[in-house]
């Protein structure tokens, strides 16, 4: 009999002794992007070869990312330029998932105030929604501008994503809209930081959302991993068997928790945010939510999968 998939909490390294059982237990691969495939615009060496190898073994690969700045078309262009096999249909970003959530789950048809990128706005517009708010919004006297702000009566939804031009004035406008309790409050993803090739971590969507949430005293509906709306979009598009699907990611609090809560297998790669020290802390914790963040397997880099798979 082959080796069984380790239970959550075991976190075994993938090796030559268990790789065959692992591959035999999965039909489908869900793969995070930043920190797994690349760091911002820099490919992680050896990882494209690993993805190609998985596909050659008949394992479809879907890219599931919380990064909200790009449209699926933009992700496709980036992935193919970095050497990854991809199509628009096998890419689900949090911007796209947010647009689908608003139309399909909330039946929203009004205008959206967007704190985020043009890519996020484009995905919302592609779903038939009007948007406002994207782009620079700052003055020499932001406090006065916020006091004088006249809200658009058509806006009944605020969406917050990663915004490189985030400002006090944008947060203030969002807060004004959210004082209307009927106004929807949605965050594309919960990520606090974004890994860079230099080893630095930069602010992601989470800090932007936190300022708006604190000011408005409202809690957002969060779309991206580890939350249910992202999984719902994946399932509606691709009808996967969760038990025979693996989620590969670099973050325990998003990717691995997403896998556990969705009934997926999980593989942590150490090329991004989370470390083995983080795993150890979760293993020693008595908190149930911490236990859910412990992966079934880990690898230093997804590139290591290529050599493990060479004889399969």
C-alpha positions as CSV (number, residue, x, y, z in Angstrom):
1,X,0.0,0.0,0.0
2,X,1.2,3.5,-0.8
3,X,1.9,6.2,1.8
4,X,-1.2,8.0,3.0
5,X,-1.5,11.8,2.6
6,X,-0.3,13.3,5.9
7,X,-2.9,14.9,8.1
8,X,-2.9,18.6,8.6
9,X,-0.3,19.4,11.3
10,X,2.3,16.9,10.1
11,X,4.0,19.1,7.5
12,X,6.3,16.5,5.9
13,X,8.9,17.5,3.3
14,X,8.3,16.1,-0.1
15,X,11.1,13.6,-0.9
16,X,11.9,10.8,-3.3
17,X,10.2,8.4,-0.9
18,X,6.8,10.1,-0.9
19,X,6.6,11.9,-4.2
20,X,4.9,9.1,-6.0
21,X,2.1,8.8,-3.4
22,X,1.7,12.5,-3.5
23,X,1.3,12.8,-7.2
24,X,-1.0,9.7,-7.3
25,X,-3.3,11.4,-4.7
26,X,-4.0,14.5,-6.8
27,X,-5.8,15.3,-10.0
28,X,-5.6,19.1,-10.0
29,X,-3.2,21.8,-8.8
30,X,-4.2,25.2,-7.5
31,X,-1.1,27.5,-7.4
32,X,-0.6,30.8,-5.8
33,X,1.6,33.3,-7.8
34,X,3.7,35.9,-5.9
35,X,6.2,34.1,-3.7
36,X,5.6,30.8,-5.4
37,X,6.1,31.4,-9.2
38,X,7.8,34.8,-9.0
39,X,8.7,37.8,-6.8
40,X,6.9,40.8,-8.3
41,X,8.4,40.8,-11.8
42,X,11.3,38.3,-11.2
43,X,10.7,34.6,-11.9
44,X,11.8,32.1,-9.3
45,X,14.4,30.0,-11.0
46,X,13.4,26.4,-11.9
47,X,9.7,26.9,-11.1
48,X,8.4,27.2,-14.7
49,X,10.0,23.7,-15.4
50,X,8.1,22.3,-12.4
51,X,4.8,23.6,-13.6
52,X,5.4,22.2,-17.1
53,X,6.3,18.9,-15.6
54,X,3.0,18.8,-13.6
55,X,1.1,19.5,-16.7
56,X,3.0,16.8,-18.7
57,X,1.8,14.3,-16.0
58,X,-1.8,15.3,-16.7
59,X,-2.3,17.5,-13.7
60,X,-4.2,20.7,-14.7
61,X,-2.8,23.8,-13.1
62,X,-4.9,26.8,-12.1
63,X,-3.4,30.0,-10.8
64,X,-5.3,31.4,-7.8
65,X,-3.9,34.7,-6.6
66,X,-5.0,37.3,-4.0
67,X,-3.0,40.0,-5.9
68,X,-5.8,42.5,-6.9
69,X,-3.9,44.9,-9.1
70,X,-4.1,43.0,-12.4
71,X,-6.9,41.7,-14.6
72,X,-6.8,38.1,-15.8
73,X,-5.5,39.3,-19.2
74,X,-2.7,41.1,-17.5
75,X,-1.8,38.0,-15.4
76,X,-1.9,35.9,-18.6
77,X,0.6,38.2,-20.3
78,X,2.9,38.2,-17.2
79,X,2.8,34.4,-16.7
80,X,3.5,33.6,-20.4
81,X,6.3,36.1,-20.5
82,X,7.9,34.4,-17.4
83,X,7.6,31.0,-19.1
84,X,4.5,29.6,-17.5
85,X,1.8,27.7,-19.4
86,X,-1.5,29.6,-18.9
87,X,-4.8,30.7,-20.4
88,X,-7.2,33.3,-19.2
89,X,-9.6,30.6,-18.2
90,X,-7.2,29.0,-15.7
91,X,-6.4,32.3,-13.9
92,X,-8.5,33.5,-11.0
93,X,-7.4,36.7,-9.3
94,X,-9.1,38.4,-6.4
95,X,-10.2,41.3,-8.6
96,X,-12.0,38.9,-10.9
97,X,-13.4,37.0,-8.0
98,X,-14.7,40.2,-6.3
99,X,-16.5,41.2,-9.5
100,X,-18.1,37.8,-9.7
101,X,-19.1,37.9,-6.0
102,X,-20.8,41.3,-6.4
103,X,-22.9,40.3,-9.4
104,X,-23.6,36.6,-8.6
105,X,-23.8,36.5,-4.8
106,X,-25.0,40.0,-4.0
107,X,-26.8,40.8,-7.3
108,X,-25.3,44.3,-7.1
109,X,-25.8,46.5,-10.2
110,X,-25.0,50.0,-8.9
111,X,-21.8,52.0,-8.9
112,X,-18.7,51.0,-6.9
113,X,-16.3,53.4,-5.1
114,X,-12.9,51.7,-5.7
115,X,-9.8,52.0,-3.6
116,X,-7.5,50.0,-5.8
117,X,-6.0,49.7,-9.3
118,X,-7.2,50.2,-12.8
119,X,-7.1,46.4,-13.2
120,X,-9.6,46.0,-10.3
121,X,-11.8,48.6,-11.9
122,X,-11.6,46.9,-15.3
123,X,-12.7,43.5,-13.8
124,X,-15.6,45.2,-12.1
125,X,-16.6,47.0,-15.3
126,X,-16.3,43.7,-17.3
127,X,-19.0,42.4,-14.9
128,X,-21.2,45.3,-15.8
129,X,-20.5,47.6,-12.9
130,X,-19.8,51.3,-13.0
131,X,-16.8,52.5,-10.9
132,X,-15.2,55.7,-9.6
133,X,-12.2,56.5,-7.4
134,X,-9.3,54.9,-9.2
135,X,-6.2,57.0,-9.6
136,X,-4.4,59.8,-7.6
137,X,-6.7,61.6,-5.1
138,X,-4.8,63.9,-2.8
139,X,-4.7,67.7,-2.3
140,X,-2.7,70.1,-0.2
141,X,-5.5,70.1,2.3
142,X,-6.9,66.6,2.4
143,X,-8.8,67.2,5.6
144,X,-10.7,70.1,4.2
145,X,-11.4,68.2,0.9
146,X,-12.8,65.3,3.0
147,X,-15.1,67.6,4.9
148,X,-16.3,69.2,1.6
149,X,-16.8,65.8,-0.2
150,X,-20.2,65.3,-1.7
151,X,-20.9,61.5,-2.1
152,X,-22.3,60.2,-5.3
153,X,-25.8,58.9,-4.6
154,X,-25.3,56.0,-7.1
155,X,-22.5,54.5,-5.0
156,X,-23.8,51.7,-2.7
157,X,-20.7,49.7,-2.5
158,X,-17.1,50.3,-1.5
159,X,-14.4,47.9,-2.7
160,X,-10.8,48.0,-1.3
161,X,-7.8,46.4,-3.0
162,X,-4.1,47.1,-3.1
163,X,-3.8,50.8,-4.0
164,X,-0.3,52.2,-4.7
165,X,-1.9,55.7,-4.6
166,X,-3.8,55.1,-1.3
167,X,-4.4,58.4,0.5
168,X,-6.1,59.9,3.5
169,X,-8.7,61.4,1.2
170,X,-9.6,58.1,-0.4
171,X,-10.0,56.5,3.0
172,X,-12.1,59.4,4.1
173,X,-14.4,59.2,1.1
174,X,-14.9,55.4,1.6
175,X,-15.7,56.1,5.3
176,X,-18.4,58.6,4.2
177,X,-20.0,56.1,1.9
178,X,-19.9,53.4,4.6
179,X,-21.8,55.6,7.1
180,X,-24.8,54.4,5.0
181,X,-25.4,51.0,6.5
182,X,-26.9,49.8,3.3
183,X,-23.6,50.4,1.5
184,X,-21.7,47.1,0.8
185,X,-18.1,47.0,2.1
186,X,-15.9,44.5,0.3
187,X,-12.1,43.8,0.5
188,X,-10.4,41.9,-2.4
189,X,-8.0,40.1,0.0
190,X,-6.7,40.1,3.5
191,X,-2.9,40.0,2.8
192,X,-0.9,42.3,5.1
193,X,2.4,42.2,3.1
194,X,3.8,41.5,-0.4
195,X,7.2,39.8,-0.7
196,X,9.8,41.4,-3.0
197,X,13.0,40.0,-4.7
198,X,15.1,42.0,-2.2
199,X,13.6,40.1,0.7
200,X,11.6,43.1,1.8
201,X,7.9,43.0,2.6
202,X,5.7,45.8,1.3
203,X,2.1,46.7,2.4
204,X,-0.6,44.9,0.6
205,X,-4.4,45.3,0.6
206,X,-4.8,44.5,4.4
207,X,-3.4,47.7,5.7
208,X,-5.5,49.8,3.3
209,X,-8.7,47.9,4.4
210,X,-7.8,48.2,8.1
211,X,-7.8,52.0,7.9
212,X,-11.2,52.1,6.3
213,X,-12.6,49.5,8.6
214,X,-11.4,51.3,11.7
215,X,-12.6,54.7,10.6
216,X,-16.1,53.4,9.4
217,X,-16.5,50.9,12.3
218,X,-17.5,48.4,9.6
219,X,-16.1,44.9,8.9
220,X,-15.7,44.1,5.2
221,X,-16.7,40.9,3.3
222,X,-13.3,39.5,2.3
223,X,-13.2,37.7,-1.1
224,X,-9.7,36.3,-1.5
225,X,-7.9,33.3,0.2
226,X,-8.6,32.0,2.8
227,X,-12.2,33.0,2.5
228,X,-15.1,31.1,1.0
229,X,-16.0,33.5,-1.9
230,X,-12.7,32.7,-3.7
231,X,-13.3,29.0,-3.3
232,X,-16.9,29.4,-4.6
233,X,-15.6,31.1,-7.7
234,X,-13.1,28.3,-8.3
235,X,-15.7,25.6,-7.9
236,X,-18.3,27.4,-10.1
237,X,-15.8,27.6,-12.9
238,X,-14.0,24.3,-12.7
239,X,-16.0,21.8,-10.6
240,X,-13.0,20.3,-8.9
241,X,-12.8,17.3,-6.5
242,X,-11.4,19.0,-3.3
243,X,-10.0,15.8,-1.9
244,X,-7.9,15.3,-5.0
245,X,-6.8,18.9,-5.4
246,X,-3.6,20.4,-3.9
247,X,-3.2,24.1,-3.0
248,X,0.4,25.3,-3.4
249,X,1.3,28.5,-1.6
250,X,3.8,30.5,0.4
251,X,1.5,31.9,3.1
252,X,0.1,29.8,5.9
253,X,-2.5,32.4,6.9
254,X,-4.0,32.6,3.4
255,X,-3.0,29.7,1.1
256,X,-2.7,26.9,3.6
257,X,-5.7,28.0,5.7
258,X,-7.7,28.3,2.4
259,X,-6.7,24.7,1.6
260,X,-7.7,23.3,5.0
261,X,-11.0,25.1,5.1
262,X,-11.9,24.0,1.6
263,X,-11.0,20.4,2.1
264,X,-7.9,20.5,-0.2
265,X,-4.4,19.0,0.3
266,X,-1.7,21.6,0.9
267,X,1.9,22.2,-0.1
268,X,3.9,25.1,1.5
269,X,6.9,26.5,-0.4
270,X,9.4,28.5,1.6
271,X,10.2,30.9,-1.2
272,X,7.9,33.6,0.0
273,X,6.4,34.7,3.3
274,X,6.1,31.8,5.7
275,X,9.0,29.9,7.2
276,X,9.6,26.6,9.0
277,X,9.9,28.6,12.2
278,X,6.3,29.8,11.5
279,X,5.2,26.2,11.0
280,X,6.8,25.2,14.3
281,X,5.0,28.0,16.1
282,X,1.6,26.9,14.7
283,X,2.4,23.3,15.7
284,X,3.1,24.4,19.2
285,X,0.0,26.6,19.4
286,X,-3.2,25.4,21.1
287,X,-5.4,27.6,19.0
288,X,-7.6,25.7,16.5
289,X,-7.2,28.4,13.8
290,X,-3.4,28.0,14.0
291,X,-3.6,24.3,13.5
292,X,-5.6,24.8,10.3
293,X,-2.6,26.8,8.9
294,X,-0.2,23.8,9.1
295,X,0.4,22.2,5.6
296,X,0.4,18.6,4.7
297,X,3.8,19.0,2.8
298,X,6.5,21.6,2.3
299,X,9.4,22.2,-0.1
300,X,12.1,24.9,0.0
301,X,11.0,26.0,-3.5
302,X,8.6,24.6,-6.0
303,X,11.6,24.3,-8.3
304,X,12.6,21.2,-6.2
305,X,9.6,19.4,-7.5
306,X,11.3,19.0,-10.9
307,X,14.0,16.7,-9.8
308,X,11.6,14.7,-7.6
309,X,9.3,14.1,-10.6
310,X,12.0,13.3,-13.2
311,X,11.5,9.5,-12.9
312,X,7.7,9.6,-12.9
